[in-house]
Amino acid sequence: MKKLLLVYLFLLWTGLVFAQNSSPTPNNPNENLPLVSFKEKEFDFGDIKQGDIVEHTFYFKNTGKTPLIIANVQTTCGCTATKWTNQPLAPDAEGSITVQFNTSGKQGIQNKVITIKSNASNQIERVIIKANILTKEN
């Protein structure tokens, strides 16, 4: 039993020594991943009339070192629809996410969050649209 324990401890110690002598990991393990960089992350439509359908496009760039893939774009409300660049983007290439907001049945200050999921080092990003919806009698 003692021999088995000594063999086990020797193997464990040997593994630790070799693990320390293996090639060092980079300072930033995400340095080779894509990176999503937005030109703007918030847009305010200002005062708009109830029932209007408004649209804004958010532009982004892959500032990383490998191709960027936008996996999904989620909205917080059925009143908001999106279209986005869905093919892989090479480093330094640009893409866009167009957000359409239907104000029917809405009034007052509105903040809608759009969540972008990708293979980038910043896997989840958010952009926001804002508006002040005036009722038809205003």
NUMIZA-850237 format. One record per residue (C-alpha): residue in three letters; chain; x, y, z. Coordinates in steps of 0.001 Angstrom, whole numbers, plus 500000, padded with zeros to 6 digits. Example, Ala and Ser with C-alpha at 12.3 -4.5 7.8 and 13.67 -1.06 7.14 Angstrom:
2
<node><type>Ala</type><mol>A</mol><xx>512300</xx><yy>495500</yy><zz>507800</zz></node>
<node><type>Ser</type><mol>A</mol><xx>513670</xx><yy>498940</yy><zz>507140</zz></node>
This chain:
138
<node><type>Met</type><mol>A</mol><xx>500000</xx><yy>500000</yy><zz>500000</zz></node>
<node><type>Lys</type><mol>A</mol><xx>502862</xx><yy>502363</yy><zz>500883</zz></node>
<node><type>Lys</type><mol>A</mol><xx>504540</xx><yy>501626</yy><zz>497532</zz></node>
<node><type>Leu</type><mol>A</mol><xx>501319</xx><yy>502421</yy><zz>495673</zz></node>
<node><type>Leu</type><mol>A</mol><xx>500950</xx><yy>505688</yy><zz>497570</zz></node>
<node><type>Leu</type><mol>A</mol><xx>504594</xx><yy>506612</yy><zz>496854</zz></node>
<node><type>Val</type><mol>A</mol><xx>504168</xx><yy>505855</yy><zz>493144</zz></node>
<node><type>Tyr</type><mol>A</mol><xx>500997</xx><yy>507977</yy><zz>493045</zz></node>
<node><type>Leu</type><mol>A</mol><xx>502710</xx><yy>510914</yy><zz>494811</zz></node>
<node><type>Phe</type><mol>A</mol><xx>505720</xx><yy>510634</yy><zz>492481</zz></node>
<node><type>Leu</type><mol>A</mol><xx>503473</xx><yy>510720</yy><zz>489405</zz></node>
<node><type>Leu</type><mol>A</mol><xx>501534</xx><yy>513682</yy><zz>490799</zz></node>
<node><type>Trp</type><mol>A</mol><xx>504748</xx><yy>515574</yy><zz>491595</zz></node>
<node><type>Thr</type><mol>A</mol><xx>506203</xx><yy>514769</yy><zz>488139</zz></node>
<node><type>Gly</type><mol>A</mol><xx>503031</xx><yy>516029</yy><zz>486477</zz></node>
<node><type>Leu</type><mol>A</mol><xx>503207</xx><yy>519294</yy><zz>488408</zz></node>
<node><type>Val</type><mol>A</mol><xx>506857</xx><yy>519835</yy><zz>487487</zz></node>
<node><type>Phe</type><mol>A</mol><xx>506207</xx><yy>519243</yy><zz>483785</zz></node>
<node><type>Ala</type><mol>A</mol><xx>503100</xx><yy>521427</yy><zz>483857</zz></node>
<node><type>Gln</type><mol>A</mol><xx>505181</xx><yy>524326</yy><zz>485151</zz></node>
<node><type>Asn</type><mol>A</mol><xx>507794</xx><yy>523818</yy><zz>482417</zz></node>
<node><type>Ser</type><mol>A</mol><xx>505295</xx><yy>523728</yy><zz>479556</zz></node>
<node><type>Ser</type><mol>A</mol><xx>505058</xx><yy>526663</yy><zz>477176</zz></node>
<node><type>Pro</type><mol>A</mol><xx>503698</xx><yy>529776</yy><zz>478890</zz></node>
<node><type>Thr</type><mol>A</mol><xx>500158</xx><yy>530899</yy><zz>478214</zz></node>
<node><type>Pro</type><mol>A</mol><xx>499746</xx><yy>534320</yy><zz>476607</zz></node>
<node><type>Asn</type><mol>A</mol><xx>498989</xx><yy>537268</yy><zz>478851</zz></node>
<node><type>Asn</type><mol>A</mol><xx>495628</xx><yy>537685</yy><zz>477153</zz></node>
<node><type>Pro</type><mol>A</mol><xx>494088</xx><yy>534362</yy><zz>476072</zz></node>
<node><type>Asn</type><mol>A</mol><xx>491459</xx><yy>536306</yy><zz>474076</zz></node>
<node><type>Glu</type><mol>A</mol><xx>493971</xx><yy>538231</yy><zz>471965</zz></node>
<node><type>Asn</type><mol>A</mol><xx>493350</xx><yy>536071</yy><zz>468891</zz></node>
<node><type>Leu</type><mol>A</mol><xx>489553</xx><yy>536205</yy><zz>469081</zz></node>
<node><type>Pro</type><mol>A</mol><xx>487374</xx><yy>538590</yy><zz>467088</zz></node>
<node><type>Leu</type><mol>A</mol><xx>486271</xx><yy>541780</yy><zz>468826</zz></node>
<node><type>Val</type><mol>A</mol><xx>483046</xx><yy>543702</yy><zz>468168</zz></node>
<node><type>Ser</type><mol>A</mol><xx>483514</xx><yy>547491</yy><zz>468207</zz></node>
<node><type>Phe</type><mol>A</mol><xx>480393</xx><yy>549628</yy><zz>467736</zz></node>
<node><type>Lys</type><mol>A</mol><xx>480496</xx><yy>553167</yy><zz>466334</zz></node>
<node><type>Glu</type><mol>A</mol><xx>477639</xx><yy>553994</yy><zz>468717</zz></node>
<node><type>Lys</type><mol>A</mol><xx>475806</xx><yy>551907</yy><zz>471302</zz></node>
<node><type>Glu</type><mol>A</mol><xx>472796</xx><yy>554138</yy><zz>471907</zz></node>
<node><type>Phe</type><mol>A</mol><xx>470425</xx><yy>556038</yy><zz>469638</zz></node>
<node><type>Asp</type><mol>A</mol><xx>467635</xx><yy>558416</yy><zz>470665</zz></node>
<node><type>Phe</type><mol>A</mol><xx>464802</xx><yy>558988</yy><zz>468162</zz></node>
<node><type>Gly</type><mol>A</mol><xx>463605</xx><yy>561912</yy><zz>470281</zz></node>
<node><type>Asp</type><mol>A</mol><xx>459891</xx><yy>562812</yy><zz>470114</zz></node>
<node><type>Ile</type><mol>A</mol><xx>457940</xx><yy>560629</yy><zz>467685</zz></node>
<node><type>Lys</type><mol>A</mol><xx>454224</xx><yy>560050</yy><zz>467157</zz></node>
<node><type>Gln</type><mol>A</mol><xx>452401</xx><yy>557005</yy><zz>468408</zz></node>
<node><type>Gly</type><mol>A</mol><xx>451917</xx><yy>554579</yy><zz>465516</zz></node>
<node><type>Asp</type><mol>A</mol><xx>455127</xx><yy>555559</yy><zz>463713</zz></node>
<node><type>Ile</type><mol>A</mol><xx>457531</xx><yy>552849</yy><zz>462638</zz></node>
<node><type>Val</type><mol>A</mol><xx>461109</xx><yy>554098</yy><zz>462937</zz></node>
<node><type>Glu</type><mol>A</mol><xx>464400</xx><yy>552500</yy><zz>462027</zz></node>
<node><type>His</type><mol>A</mol><xx>468047</xx><yy>552948</yy><zz>462943</zz></node>
<node><type>Thr</type><mol>A</mol><xx>471197</xx><yy>551097</yy><zz>461869</zz></node>
<node><type>Phe</type><mol>A</mol><xx>474046</xx><yy>550409</yy><zz>464295</zz></node>
<node><type>Tyr</type><mol>A</mol><xx>477400</xx><yy>549892</yy><zz>462573</zz></node>
<node><type>Phe</type><mol>A</mol><xx>480175</xx><yy>547772</yy><zz>464022</zz></node>
<node><type>Lys</type><mol>A</mol><xx>483627</xx><yy>546572</yy><zz>463043</zz></node>
<node><type>Asn</type><mol>A</mol><xx>485582</xx><yy>543406</yy><zz>463751</zz></node>
<node><type>Thr</type><mol>A</mol><xx>488678</xx><yy>544864</yy><zz>465407</zz></node>
<node><type>Gly</type><mol>A</mol><xx>489965</xx><yy>541407</yy><zz>466375</zz></node>
<node><type>Lys</type><mol>A</mol><xx>492308</xx><yy>539031</yy><zz>464596</zz></node>
<node><type>Thr</type><mol>A</mol><xx>489942</xx><yy>536260</yy><zz>463450</zz></node>
<node><type>Pro</type><mol>A</mol><xx>486543</xx><yy>536151</yy><zz>461675</zz></node>
<node><type>Leu</type><mol>A</mol><xx>483552</xx><yy>537454</yy><zz>463632</zz></node>
<node><type>Ile</type><mol>A</mol><xx>480225</xx><yy>535638</yy><zz>463586</zz></node>
<node><type>Ile</type><mol>A</mol><xx>477081</xx><yy>537249</yy><zz>464988</zz></node>
<node><type>Ala</type><mol>A</mol><xx>475168</xx><yy>534242</yy><zz>466294</zz></node>
<node><type>Asn</type><mol>A</mol><xx>471986</xx><yy>535973</yy><zz>467435</zz></node>
<node><type>Val</type><mol>A</mol><xx>470382</xx><yy>539359</yy><zz>468031</zz></node>
<node><type>Gln</type><mol>A</mol><xx>467614</xx><yy>539488</yy><zz>470641</zz></node>
<node><type>Thr</type><mol>A</mol><xx>465145</xx><yy>542235</yy><zz>471436</zz></node>
<node><type>Thr</type><mol>A</mol><xx>463245</xx><yy>542877</yy><zz>474649</zz></node>
<node><type>Cys</type><mol>A</mol><xx>459892</xx><yy>543426</yy><zz>472957</zz></node>
<node><type>Gly</type><mol>A</mol><xx>457852</xx><yy>542192</yy><zz>470011</zz></node>
<node><type>Cys</type><mol>A</mol><xx>457593</xx><yy>545830</yy><zz>468899</zz></node>
<node><type>Thr</type><mol>A</mol><xx>461263</xx><yy>545744</yy><zz>467878</zz></node>
<node><type>Ala</type><mol>A</mol><xx>462606</xx><yy>543811</yy><zz>464886</zz></node>
<node><type>Thr</type><mol>A</mol><xx>466186</xx><yy>543411</yy><zz>463708</zz></node>
<node><type>Lys</type><mol>A</mol><xx>468196</xx><yy>542548</yy><zz>460614</zz></node>
<node><type>Trp</type><mol>A</mol><xx>471933</xx><yy>541982</yy><zz>460864</zz></node>
<node><type>Thr</type><mol>A</mol><xx>475021</xx><yy>540965</yy><zz>458944</zz></node>
<node><type>Asn</type><mol>A</mol><xx>474943</xx><yy>537198</yy><zz>459287</zz></node>
<node><type>Gln</type><mol>A</mol><xx>477990</xx><yy>536101</yy><zz>457290</zz></node>
<node><type>Pro</type><mol>A</mol><xx>481425</xx><yy>535868</yy><zz>458965</zz></node>
<node><type>Leu</type><mol>A</mol><xx>483278</xx><yy>539184</yy><zz>459035</zz></node>
<node><type>Ala</type><mol>A</mol><xx>487022</xx><yy>539155</yy><zz>458471</zz></node>
<node><type>Pro</type><mol>A</mol><xx>489262</xx><yy>541290</yy><zz>460696</zz></node>
<node><type>Asp</type><mol>A</mol><xx>488739</xx><yy>545021</yy><zz>459947</zz></node>
<node><type>Ala</type><mol>A</mol><xx>485479</xx><yy>544292</yy><zz>458081</zz></node>
<node><type>Glu</type><mol>A</mol><xx>482308</xx><yy>546176</yy><zz>458988</zz></node>
<node><type>Gly</type><mol>A</mol><xx>478769</xx><yy>544977</yy><zz>459566</zz></node>
<node><type>Ser</type><mol>A</mol><xx>475460</xx><yy>546377</yy><zz>460711</zz></node>
<node><type>Ile</type><mol>A</mol><xx>472390</xx><yy>545726</yy><zz>462793</zz></node>
<node><type>Thr</type><mol>A</mol><xx>469217</xx><yy>547491</yy><zz>461697</zz></node>
<node><type>Val</type><mol>A</mol><xx>466577</xx><yy>547952</yy><zz>464365</zz></node>
<node><type>Gln</type><mol>A</mol><xx>462957</xx><yy>548713</yy><zz>463493</zz></node>
<node><type>Phe</type><mol>A</mol><xx>460666</xx><yy>549974</yy><zz>466257</zz></node>
<node><type>Asn</type><mol>A</mol><xx>456865</xx><yy>549955</yy><zz>465921</zz></node>
<node><type>Thr</type><mol>A</mol><xx>455400</xx><yy>552528</yy><zz>468317</zz></node>
<node><type>Ser</type><mol>A</mol><xx>451771</xx><yy>551370</yy><zz>468028</zz></node>
<node><type>Gly</type><mol>A</mol><xx>450239</xx><yy>551080</yy><zz>471492</zz></node>
<node><type>Lys</type><mol>A</mol><xx>453256</xx><yy>552727</yy><zz>473155</zz></node>
<node><type>Gln</type><mol>A</mol><xx>453457</xx><yy>556089</yy><zz>474859</zz></node>
<node><type>Gly</type><mol>A</mol><xx>455949</xx><yy>558098</yy><zz>476852</zz></node>
<node><type>Ile</type><mol>A</mol><xx>459637</xx><yy>557391</yy><zz>477265</zz></node>
<node><type>Gln</type><mol>A</mol><xx>460742</xx><yy>554059</yy><zz>475806</zz></node>
<node><type>Asn</type><mol>A</mol><xx>464113</xx><yy>552307</yy><zz>476150</zz></node>
<node><type>Lys</type><mol>A</mol><xx>464615</xx><yy>549121</yy><zz>474157</zz></node>
<node><type>Val</type><mol>A</mol><xx>467700</xx><yy>546961</yy><zz>474650</zz></node>
<node><type>Ile</type><mol>A</mol><xx>469051</xx><yy>544834</yy><zz>471818</zz></node>
<node><type>Thr</type><mol>A</mol><xx>471412</xx><yy>542023</yy><zz>472859</zz></node>
<node><type>Ile</type><mol>A</mol><xx>474035</xx><yy>540822</yy><zz>470388</zz></node>
<node><type>Lys</type><mol>A</mol><xx>475641</xx><yy>537393</yy><zz>470864</zz></node>
<node><type>Ser</type><mol>A</mol><xx>478774</xx><yy>536466</yy><zz>468936</zz></node>
<node><type>Asn</type><mol>A</mol><xx>482003</xx><yy>534476</yy><zz>468980</zz></node>
<node><type>Ala</type><mol>A</mol><xx>483950</xx><yy>537601</yy><zz>469952</zz></node>
<node><type>Ser</type><mol>A</mol><xx>485950</xx><yy>538047</yy><zz>473134</zz></node>
<node><type>Asn</type><mol>A</mol><xx>483119</xx><yy>540385</yy><zz>474158</zz></node>
<node><type>Gln</type><mol>A</mol><xx>480542</xx><yy>537634</yy><zz>473506</zz></node>
<node><type>Ile</type><mol>A</mol><xx>477546</xx><yy>539674</yy><zz>474614</zz></node>
<node><type>Glu</type><mol>A</mol><xx>477109</xx><yy>543320</yy><zz>473642</zz></node>
<node><type>Arg</type><mol>A</mol><xx>474074</xx><yy>545559</yy><zz>474019</zz></node>
<node><type>Val</type><mol>A</mol><xx>472813</xx><yy>548540</yy><zz>472066</zz></node>
<node><type>Ile</type><mol>A</mol><xx>469864</xx><yy>550718</yy><zz>473070</zz></node>
<node><type>Ile</type><mol>A</mol><xx>467226</xx><yy>552696</yy><zz>471227</zz></node>
<node><type>Lys</type><mol>A</mol><xx>465245</xx><yy>555403</yy><zz>472993</zz></node>
<node><type>Ala</type><mol>A</mol><xx>462207</xx><yy>557461</yy><zz>472101</zz></node>
<node><type>Asn</type><mol>A</mol><xx>459573</xx><yy>559686</yy><zz>473624</zz></node>
<node><type>Ile</type><mol>A</mol><xx>456284</xx><yy>558604</yy><zz>472077</zz></node>
<node><type>Leu</type><mol>A</mol><xx>453646</xx><yy>561311</yy><zz>471882</zz></node>
<node><type>Thr</type><mol>A</mol><xx>450004</xx><yy>560260</yy><zz>471796</zz></node>
<node><type>Lys</type><mol>A</mol><xx>447970</xx><yy>561215</yy><zz>468749</zz></node>
<node><type>Glu</type><mol>A</mol><xx>446164</xx><yy>564047</yy><zz>470517</zz></node>
<node><type>Asn</type><mol>A</mol><xx>449489</xx><yy>565864</yy><zz>471194</zz></node>
